Amino acid sequence: MKTPNPVDLLFADMDKLSPGDDSLSLYVLQSLPRHRFEVVVDAGCGAGRQTFVLASELVTPIQAVDSYQPFLSRLKRRAKEKGLAHLVRTHCMDMKDIPSVFPKIDLLWAEGAAYNIGFANALSTWAKAIKPNGFAVVTELCWLREQIPNAVTEFFRSEYQDMQSVPQNIAIAEEAGYKIFNTYTLPKEAWVKDYYDVLEPRAKSLVNHSNVDVRDFAVETLKEIETFKISEDSYGYVFYILQRSN
């Protein structure tokens, strides 16, 4: 009997695999000072929510990169349904290998994914491949206030110990060779709609699953959602719109 995969069970058929919003992705994309890009890479694309925003708006091929093939398979299926298959090219690979496959990038987009290889590491790794004056648009989980509830601090001590403030991340980006074009913070609604409001009942239905990995993943997800509810806006996802220095 095949061992159930917690990720597949919890995120089955979900378009959103992290906090985000199509209208905000589009708003940020349209805020860029230029709008024609030859080589566009969506790093850590997941099931492709933002990939479709990029493809529809730019009408140029999007190189969709993720290390989890089931997400890419779903992305390909959805691209076909949306009539965007001719604009989406999937690549099952690690994000850190992007420069060796795409050495000259005009626009690199990464929503809710850079932390997988570390924000600072991701920016410096990708900088090697982004053309001078090219753009990186990256969302990162950040501290938004100095006063943080103890339970929130405790949760992220184990879940994301390297989380930084917005000024710290701006300094990291500048150190990696980028100019800061702008930043935008995701509204709370982008966490709840079609993401936490789907995940919460699913996770509750899996806490008594026969497989211990599934149970643990469900419990951890519920803890994450509960932490968000008591966070008092102390953290959030922030878009960093970065331009590669000459």
ROVEXVEX-551274 format. One record per residue (C-alpha): residue in three letters; x, y, z; residue number from 1. Coordinates in steps of 0.05 Angstrom, whole numbers. Layout:
N
+------+--------+--------+--------+------+
: resn :     px :     py :     pz : resi :
+------+--------+--------+--------+------+
:  ALA :      X :      Y :      Z :  NUM :
...
+------+--------+--------+--------+------+
***
This chain:
246
+------+--------+--------+--------+------+
: resn :     px :     py :     pz : resi :
+------+--------+--------+--------+------+
:  MET :      0 :      0 :      0 :    1 :
:  LYS :     27 :     68 :    -21 :    2 :
:  THR :     46 :    115 :     36 :    3 :
:  PRO :      3 :    178 :     33 :    4 :
:  ASN :     40 :    243 :     19 :    5 :
:  PRO :     19 :    297 :     69 :    6 :
:  VAL :     31 :    353 :     18 :    7 :
:  ASP :    -13 :    320 :    -34 :    8 :
:  LEU :    -69 :    307 :     16 :    9 :
:  LEU :    -69 :    377 :     45 :   10 :
:  PHE :    -58 :    418 :    -18 :   11 :
:  ALA :    -98 :    374 :    -68 :   12 :
:  ASP :   -125 :    416 :   -126 :   13 :
:  MET :   -109 :    482 :    -91 :   14 :
:  ASP :    -86 :    539 :   -137 :   15 :
:  LYS :    -57 :    578 :    -79 :   16 :
:  LEU :      0 :    543 :    -43 :   17 :
:  SER :     21 :    605 :     -3 :   18 :
:  PRO :     -9 :    672 :     15 :   19 :
:  GLY :    -21 :    713 :    -48 :   20 :
:  ASP :    -71 :    748 :    -92 :   21 :
:  ASP :    -78 :    752 :   -168 :   22 :
:  SER :    -97 :    825 :   -168 :   23 :
:  LEU :    -37 :    844 :   -124 :   24 :
:  SER :     11 :    802 :   -167 :   25 :
:  LEU :    -17 :    839 :   -228 :   26 :
:  TYR :    -12 :    907 :   -193 :   27 :
:  VAL :     62 :    894 :   -176 :   28 :
:  LEU :     77 :    869 :   -246 :   29 :
:  GLN :     45 :    930 :   -277 :   30 :
:  SER :     84 :    976 :   -231 :   31 :
:  LEU :    150 :    955 :   -263 :   32 :
:  PRO :    179 :   1011 :   -306 :   33 :
:  ARG :    184 :    967 :   -367 :   34 :
:  HIS :    137 :    915 :   -392 :   35 :
:  ARG :    174 :    874 :   -444 :   36 :
:  PHE :    216 :    816 :   -420 :   37 :
:  GLU :    246 :    762 :   -463 :   38 :
:  VAL :    268 :    713 :   -409 :   39 :
:  VAL :    219 :    707 :   -351 :   40 :
:  VAL :    230 :    655 :   -296 :   41 :
:  ASP :    178 :    639 :   -243 :   42 :
:  ALA :    220 :    608 :   -187 :   43 :
:  GLY :    185 :    560 :   -140 :   44 :
:  CYS :    122 :    566 :   -183 :   45 :
:  GLY :     82 :    513 :   -146 :   46 :
:  ALA :     16 :    499 :   -181 :   47 :
:  GLY :     22 :    564 :   -220 :   48 :
:  ARG :    -26 :    615 :   -192 :   49 :
:  GLN :     21 :    673 :   -206 :   50 :
:  THR :     49 :    638 :   -268 :   51 :
:  PHE :    -17 :    649 :   -303 :   52 :
:  VAL :    -19 :    722 :   -282 :   53 :
:  LEU :     50 :    732 :   -313 :   54 :
:  ALA :     33 :    693 :   -377 :   55 :
:  SER :    -33 :    729 :   -388 :   56 :
:  GLU :     -5 :    798 :   -377 :   57 :
:  LEU :     63 :    792 :   -410 :   58 :
:  VAL :     42 :    745 :   -467 :   59 :
:  THR :    112 :    717 :   -467 :   60 :
:  PRO :    138 :    647 :   -449 :   61 :
:  ILE :    143 :    636 :   -374 :   62 :
:  GLN :    196 :    588 :   -350 :   63 :
:  ALA :    161 :    556 :   -290 :   64 :
:  VAL :    211 :    523 :   -242 :   65 :
:  ASP :    194 :    478 :   -183 :   66 :
:  SER :    226 :    418 :   -150 :   67 :
:  TYR :    159 :    381 :   -139 :   68 :
:  GLN :    134 :    347 :   -202 :   69 :
:  PRO :     61 :    338 :   -179 :   70 :
:  PHE :     53 :    414 :   -174 :   71 :
:  LEU :     83 :    422 :   -244 :   72 :
:  SER :     37 :    369 :   -272 :   73 :
:  ARG :    -23 :    406 :   -243 :   74 :
:  LEU :      5 :    471 :   -271 :   75 :
:  LYS :     10 :    441 :   -341 :   76 :
:  ARG :    -61 :    415 :   -337 :   77 :
:  ARG :    -89 :    482 :   -313 :   78 :
:  ALA :    -49 :    520 :   -367 :   79 :
:  LYS :    -82 :    477 :   -420 :   80 :
:  GLU :   -151 :    491 :   -390 :   81 :
:  LYS :   -137 :    566 :   -389 :   82 :
:  GLY :   -111 :    567 :   -461 :   83 :
:  LEU :    -42 :    586 :   -437 :   84 :
:  ALA :     -4 :    522 :   -451 :   85 :
:  HIS :     36 :    554 :   -507 :   86 :
:  LEU :     63 :    606 :   -457 :   87 :
:  VAL :     82 :    560 :   -399 :   88 :
:  ARG :    145 :    516 :   -398 :   89 :
:  THR :    156 :    474 :   -337 :   90 :
:  HIS :    223 :    453 :   -307 :   91 :
:  CYS :    229 :    404 :   -249 :   92 :
:  MET :    293 :    429 :   -216 :   93 :
:  ASP :    321 :    462 :   -154 :   94 :
:  MET :    316 :    539 :   -151 :   95 :
:  LYS :    390 :    544 :   -135 :   96 :
:  ASP :    406 :    515 :   -204 :   97 :
:  ILE :    369 :    570 :   -242 :   98 :
:  PRO :    432 :    608 :   -263 :   99 :
:  SER :    462 :    547 :   -297 :  100 :
:  VAL :    399 :    536 :   -338 :  101 :
:  PHE :    377 :    608 :   -349 :  102 :
:  PRO :    441 :    651 :   -349 :  103 :
:  LYS :    408 :    714 :   -377 :  104 :
:  ILE :    342 :    731 :   -342 :  105 :
:  ASP :    302 :    795 :   -354 :  106 :
:  LEU :    251 :    782 :   -299 :  107 :
:  LEU :    255 :    733 :   -242 :  108 :
:  TRP :    191 :    724 :   -202 :  109 :
:  ALA :    187 :    685 :   -136 :  110 :
:  GLU :    125 :    686 :    -92 :  111 :
:  GLY :    128 :    650 :    -26 :  112 :
:  ALA :    187 :    608 :    -47 :  113 :
:  ALA :    255 :    642 :    -36 :  114 :
:  TYR :    258 :    619 :     38 :  115 :
:  ASN :    266 :    547 :     13 :  116 :
:  ILE :    339 :    563 :     -3 :  117 :
:  GLY :    344 :    623 :     44 :  118 :
:  PHE :    326 :    694 :     24 :  119 :
:  ALA :    397 :    721 :     23 :  120 :
:  ASN :    423 :    659 :    -12 :  121 :
:  ALA :    368 :    662 :    -64 :  122 :
:  LEU :    381 :    735 :    -81 :  123 :
:  SER :    456 :    727 :    -87 :  124 :
:  THR :    448 :    662 :   -127 :  125 :
:  TRP :    398 :    691 :   -176 :  126 :
:  ALA :    436 :    757 :   -183 :  127 :
:  LYS :    488 :    719 :   -224 :  128 :
:  ALA :    436 :    705 :   -277 :  129 :
:  ILE :    395 :    770 :   -279 :  130 :
:  LYS :    416 :    818 :   -333 :  131 :
:  PRO :    440 :    888 :   -313 :  132 :
:  ASN :    377 :    930 :   -301 :  133 :
:  GLY :    335 :    866 :   -301 :  134 :
:  PHE :    285 :    854 :   -245 :  135 :
:  ALA :    274 :    806 :   -188 :  136 :
:  VAL :    206 :    807 :   -155 :  137 :
:  VAL :    209 :    766 :    -91 :  138 :
:  THR :    161 :    758 :    -33 :  139 :
:  GLU :    189 :    742 :     35 :  140 :
:  LEU :    160 :    730 :    104 :  141 :
:  CYS :    181 :    789 :    148 :  142 :
:  TRP :    172 :    819 :    216 :  143 :
:  LEU :    129 :    882 :    209 :  144 :
:  ARG :    131 :    908 :    280 :  145 :
:  GLU :    178 :    911 :    339 :  146 :
:  GLN :    126 :    888 :    388 :  147 :
:  ILE :    112 :    814 :    375 :  148 :
:  PRO :     67 :    769 :    417 :  149 :
:  ASN :    107 :    716 :    455 :  150 :
:  ALA :     70 :    658 :    424 :  151 :
:  VAL :     87 :    684 :    354 :  152 :
:  THR :    160 :    692 :    371 :  153 :
:  GLU :    160 :    621 :    399 :  154 :
:  PHE :    127 :    592 :    337 :  155 :
:  PHE :    177 :    623 :    288 :  156 :
:  ARG :    236 :    605 :    332 :  157 :
:  SER :    226 :    535 :    307 :  158 :
:  GLU :    191 :    548 :    240 :  159 :
:  TYR :    232 :    605 :    210 :  160 :
:  GLN :    288 :    626 :    254 :  161 :
:  ASP :    320 :    669 :    199 :  162 :
:  MET :    260 :    715 :    190 :  163 :
:  GLN :    282 :    788 :    185 :  164 :
:  SER :    251 :    857 :    186 :  165 :
:  VAL :    237 :    896 :    122 :  166 :
:  PRO :    297 :    943 :    132 :  167 :
:  GLN :    342 :    883 :    144 :  168 :
:  ASN :    318 :    850 :     80 :  169 :
:  ILE :    328 :    913 :     40 :  170 :
:  ALA :    400 :    915 :     65 :  171 :
:  ILE :    408 :    841 :     45 :  172 :
:  ALA :    382 :    857 :    -25 :  173 :
:  GLU :    429 :    916 :    -33 :  174 :
:  GLU :    487 :    874 :    -10 :  175 :
:  ALA :    469 :    822 :    -63 :  176 :
:  GLY :    473 :    875 :   -118 :  177 :
:  TYR :    403 :    902 :   -126 :  178 :
:  LYS :    371 :    971 :   -123 :  179 :
:  ILE :    305 :    974 :    -86 :  180 :
:  PHE :    250 :    995 :   -133 :  181 :
:  ASN :    192 :    986 :    -84 :  182 :
:  THR :    160 :    943 :    -31 :  183 :
:  TYR :     88 :    922 :    -19 :  184 :
:  THR :     58 :    884 :     39 :  185 :
:  LEU :      6 :    830 :     26 :  186 :
:  PRO :    -61 :    846 :     60 :  187 :
:  LYS :    -88 :    797 :    111 :  188 :
:  GLU :   -143 :    777 :     63 :  189 :
:  ALA :    -89 :    747 :     16 :  190 :
:  TRP :    -73 :    697 :     71 :  191 :
:  VAL :   -144 :    677 :     85 :  192 :
:  LYS :   -182 :    675 :     19 :  193 :
:  ASP :   -172 :    610 :    -19 :  194 :
:  TYR :   -113 :    592 :     26 :  195 :
:  TYR :   -123 :    588 :    101 :  196 :
:  ASP :   -199 :    583 :     93 :  197 :
:  VAL :   -187 :    520 :     51 :  198 :
:  LEU :   -129 :    492 :     91 :  199 :
:  GLU :   -160 :    498 :    160 :  200 :
:  PRO :   -219 :    451 :    150 :  201 :
:  ARG :   -175 :    403 :    110 :  202 :
:  ALA :   -123 :    401 :    165 :  203 :
:  LYS :   -176 :    390 :    218 :  204 :
:  SER :   -202 :    330 :    178 :  205 :
:  LEU :   -132 :    300 :    176 :  206 :
:  VAL :   -110 :    306 :    250 :  207 :
:  ASN :   -135 :    235 :    264 :  208 :
:  HIS :   -107 :    205 :    200 :  209 :
:  SER :    -77 :    135 :    205 :  210 :
:  ASN :     -9 :    160 :    180 :  211 :
:  VAL :     34 :    196 :    231 :  212 :
:  ASP :     67 :    242 :    180 :  213 :
:  VAL :     -1 :    265 :    155 :  214 :
:  ARG :    -25 :    276 :    227 :  215 :
:  ASP :     38 :    316 :    244 :  216 :
:  PHE :     32 :    359 :    181 :  217 :
:  ALA :    -41 :    374 :    196 :  218 :
:  VAL :    -27 :    393 :    268 :  219 :
:  GLU :     32 :    438 :    247 :  220 :
:  THR :    -13 :    472 :    195 :  221 :
:  LEU :    -67 :    486 :    246 :  222 :
:  LYS :    -14 :    515 :    293 :  223 :
:  GLU :     10 :    561 :    237 :  224 :
:  ILE :    -60 :    585 :    223 :  225 :
:  GLU :    -73 :    597 :    298 :  226 :
:  THR :     -8 :    636 :    302 :  227 :
:  PHE :    -31 :    680 :    245 :  228 :
:  LYS :    -97 :    694 :    281 :  229 :
:  ILE :    -62 :    719 :    344 :  230 :
:  SER :     -5 :    754 :    307 :  231 :
:  GLU :    -31 :    826 :    315 :  232 :
:  ASP :     -2 :    843 :    246 :  233 :
:  SER :     68 :    830 :    273 :  234 :
:  TYR :     90 :    793 :    210 :  235 :
:  GLY :     70 :    786 :    137 :  236 :
:  TYR :     91 :    773 :     66 :  237 :
:  VAL :    125 :    831 :     32 :  238 :
:  PHE :    139 :    840 :    -42 :  239 :
:  TYR :    209 :    865 :    -56 :  240 :
:  ILE :    214 :    895 :   -125 :  241 :
:  LEU :    288 :    895 :   -141 :  242 :
:  GLN :    328 :    919 :   -200 :  243 :
:  ARG :    395 :    889 :   -215 :  244 :
:  SER :    451 :    940 :   -211 :  245 :
:  ASN :    496 :    951 :   -271 :  246 :
+------+--------+--------+--------+------+
***
